Amino acid sequence: MFKLNLVTTILVATAITTATGVTAKTTLNQTRMQPDQSSTTLAKQPTTQSAQPTASISRRQFVMKSSQGGMAEVELGRMASQRGSDDQVKQFGERMVQDHTKANDELKQLATSKKITIAKNVGEENQMVMQRLSKLSGAEFDRAYMKHMVEDHMKDVSLFEQEAKKGRDQNLKAWAAKTLPTLQEHLKLAQSIESSLGGTAPKSDNQ
């Protein structure tokens, strides 16, 4: 009788151990098959988008670029009237002083009314150009100056076209549209003079 009870006890214990192992293994497999809920939750969460530029930032950027470029045109125009050897170059420089001084004054007045600060200097890029041209004179200066005028006015025309079409500030948009024809005329004149000096001025999309 004692042996029978002992055998029965061993069989019951073995059955319990086997059942426990199966249960644990099943639970472990189910756990592995289930996706990581924390990862899924994070994946479903929308990513934070970078802040879109506001109308205020956009117009400040336009004012900054325009005022820097305008001041540079005036300074370079004065340089051309002094260092240039070709009459066309000298006259072009004088016109740059006249036209861009007027545009700069208009922009300053408009920016002041909107509490937007204009550029205090021509900026690093324009300063580098001025330093380079200041070391030249005569025909060498003429060619370098007119080449820069073509390239610079192509950028100006593109900038003002963009503002005139898509600007969010109606006053700046109107000013850009009014100033654009003058810049386009400057570009055509610069290309003509650059070509007459023996250069190969790049053509703008407007031509």
C-alpha positions as CSV (number, residue, x, y, z in Angstrom):
1,M,0.0,0.0,0.0
2,F,2.8,2.4,0.8
3,K,4.5,1.7,-2.5
4,L,1.2,2.4,-4.3
5,N,0.8,5.7,-2.6
6,L,4.4,6.6,-3.4
7,V,4.0,5.8,-7.1
8,T,0.7,7.8,-7.2
9,T,2.4,10.8,-5.6
10,I,5.3,10.7,-8.1
11,L,2.9,10.5,-11.0
12,V,0.8,13.5,-9.7
13,A,3.9,15.6,-9.1
14,T,5.2,14.8,-12.6
15,A,1.9,15.8,-14.2
16,I,1.8,19.0,-12.3
17,T,5.4,19.9,-13.3
18,T,4.7,19.1,-16.9
19,A,1.5,21.2,-16.9
20,T,3.3,24.1,-15.3
21,G,6.1,24.0,-17.9
22,V,3.6,23.9,-20.7
23,T,1.7,26.8,-19.3
24,A,4.9,28.9,-18.8
25,K,6.1,28.1,-22.3
26,T,2.7,29.0,-23.8
27,T,2.7,32.2,-21.8
28,L,6.2,33.1,-23.0
29,N,5.4,32.3,-26.6
30,Q,2.2,34.5,-26.5
31,T,4.3,37.3,-25.0
32,R,6.8,37.1,-27.8
33,M,4.1,37.0,-30.5
34,Q,2.4,40.2,-29.1
35,P,3.8,43.4,-30.5
36,D,5.5,45.9,-28.3
37,Q,2.6,48.1,-27.3
38,S,4.9,51.0,-26.3
39,S,6.6,50.9,-29.7
40,T,3.2,50.8,-31.5
41,T,2.0,53.7,-29.4
42,L,5.0,55.8,-30.2
43,A,4.8,54.9,-33.9
44,K,1.2,56.1,-34.0
45,Q,1.9,59.4,-32.3
46,P,2.2,62.2,-34.9
47,T,5.7,63.7,-35.2
48,T,6.1,67.3,-34.3
49,Q,6.4,69.4,-37.5
50,S,8.9,72.2,-37.6
51,A,7.3,75.6,-37.3
52,Q,6.3,77.1,-40.6
53,P,7.6,80.6,-41.2
54,T,5.1,83.2,-40.3
55,A,4.2,86.2,-42.5
56,S,6.2,88.3,-40.1
57,I,9.4,86.3,-40.5
58,S,8.9,86.1,-44.3
59,R,8.6,89.9,-44.7
60,R,11.5,90.5,-42.3
61,Q,13.7,88.3,-44.5
62,F,12.6,90.2,-47.6
63,V,13.3,93.6,-46.0
64,M,16.7,92.4,-44.8
65,K,17.8,91.1,-48.2
66,S,16.4,94.0,-50.1
67,S,18.0,96.6,-47.8
68,Q,21.4,94.9,-47.8
69,G,21.3,94.6,-51.5
70,G,20.2,98.2,-52.0
71,M,22.9,99.6,-49.9
72,A,25.5,97.5,-51.7
73,E,24.3,98.7,-55.1
74,V,24.7,102.3,-53.9
75,E,28.2,101.7,-52.6
76,L,29.3,99.8,-55.7
77,G,27.8,102.4,-57.9
78,R,29.9,105.1,-56.3
79,M,32.9,102.9,-56.7
80,A,32.1,102.4,-60.4
81,S,31.8,106.1,-61.0
82,Q,35.3,106.6,-59.5
83,R,37.2,103.5,-60.7
84,G,35.5,102.7,-64.0
85,S,37.3,103.6,-67.2
86,D,34.4,103.1,-69.6
87,D,31.8,105.9,-69.8
88,Q,29.0,103.3,-69.9
89,V,30.2,101.8,-66.7
90,K,30.5,105.2,-65.0
91,Q,27.0,106.2,-66.1
92,F,25.6,102.9,-65.0
93,G,27.2,103.3,-61.6
94,E,25.7,106.8,-61.2
95,R,22.3,105.4,-62.1
96,M,22.6,102.7,-59.5
97,V,23.3,105.3,-56.9
98,Q,20.3,107.3,-57.9
99,D,17.7,104.5,-58.4
100,H,18.7,102.4,-55.4
101,T,19.0,105.4,-53.1
102,K,15.4,106.2,-53.9
103,A,14.3,102.6,-53.5
104,N,16.2,102.3,-50.2
105,D,14.4,105.4,-48.8
106,E,11.0,104.0,-49.8
107,L,11.8,100.7,-48.2
108,K,13.1,102.3,-45.0
109,Q,9.9,104.4,-44.7
110,L,7.7,101.3,-45.3
111,A,9.7,99.2,-42.9
112,T,9.6,101.8,-40.2
113,S,5.8,102.1,-40.5
114,K,5.6,98.3,-39.8
115,K,8.2,98.3,-37.1
116,I,10.6,96.2,-39.1
117,T,14.3,96.8,-38.7
118,I,16.2,97.2,-42.0
119,A,19.8,96.1,-42.5
120,K,22.5,98.2,-40.8
121,N,25.2,97.2,-43.3
122,V,25.6,95.5,-46.7
123,G,26.2,92.1,-45.2
124,E,29.2,89.8,-45.3
125,E,28.8,88.6,-48.9
126,N,28.4,92.0,-50.3
127,Q,31.3,93.3,-48.2
128,M,33.5,90.6,-49.8
129,V,32.5,91.7,-53.3
130,M,33.3,95.3,-52.4
131,Q,36.7,94.4,-51.1
132,R,37.5,92.4,-54.2
133,L,36.4,95.2,-56.6
134,S,38.2,97.9,-54.6
135,K,41.5,96.3,-55.6
136,L,40.8,96.6,-59.3
137,S,40.8,99.6,-61.6
138,G,40.4,100.6,-65.3
139,A,39.2,98.0,-67.8
140,E,39.7,95.2,-65.3
141,F,37.3,96.8,-62.9
142,D,34.8,97.5,-65.6
143,R,34.5,93.9,-66.6
144,A,34.4,92.6,-63.0
145,Y,31.9,95.2,-61.9
146,M,29.5,94.6,-64.8
147,K,29.7,90.9,-64.5
148,H,28.7,91.2,-60.8
149,M,25.9,93.6,-61.7
150,V,24.4,91.1,-64.1
151,E,24.6,88.3,-61.6
152,D,23.3,90.4,-58.8
153,H,20.4,91.9,-60.6
154,M,19.3,88.4,-61.8
155,K,19.0,87.5,-58.1
156,D,17.2,90.8,-57.3
157,V,14.7,90.3,-60.1
158,S,14.0,86.8,-58.9
159,L,13.6,87.9,-55.3
160,F,11.2,90.8,-56.2
161,E,9.2,88.6,-58.6
162,Q,8.6,86.1,-55.8
163,E,7.6,88.9,-53.4
164,A,5.3,90.5,-55.9
165,K,3.5,87.3,-56.6
166,K,3.5,85.5,-53.2
167,G,4.2,88.2,-50.6
168,R,1.8,88.1,-47.6
169,D,2.2,91.7,-46.7
170,Q,0.2,93.7,-49.1
171,N,2.3,96.9,-48.8
172,L,5.6,95.2,-49.3
173,K,4.0,93.2,-52.1
174,A,2.9,96.3,-53.9
175,W,6.3,98.0,-53.4
176,A,8.1,95.0,-54.8
177,A,5.8,95.0,-57.9
178,K,6.4,98.7,-58.4
179,T,10.2,98.4,-58.0
180,L,10.5,95.3,-60.2
181,P,10.4,97.0,-63.6
182,T,13.3,99.2,-62.6
183,L,15.4,96.2,-61.6
184,Q,14.5,94.4,-64.8
185,E,15.7,97.5,-66.7
186,H,18.9,97.5,-64.7
187,L,19.5,93.9,-65.6
188,K,19.0,94.4,-69.4
189,L,21.3,97.4,-69.3
190,A,23.9,95.6,-67.3
191,Q,23.8,92.7,-69.8
192,S,24.2,95.0,-72.7
193,I,27.2,96.8,-71.2
194,E,28.8,93.6,-70.1
195,S,28.5,92.2,-73.6
196,S,30.0,95.4,-75.1
197,L,33.0,95.0,-72.9
198,G,33.7,91.6,-74.3
199,G,32.1,89.5,-71.6
200,T,29.5,86.8,-71.8
201,A,26.7,87.9,-69.5
202,P,24.3,85.1,-68.6
203,K,20.8,85.6,-69.9
204,S,17.8,85.9,-67.5
205,D,14.6,83.9,-67.9
206,N,12.8,87.1,-68.8
207,Q,14.7,87.4,-72.1
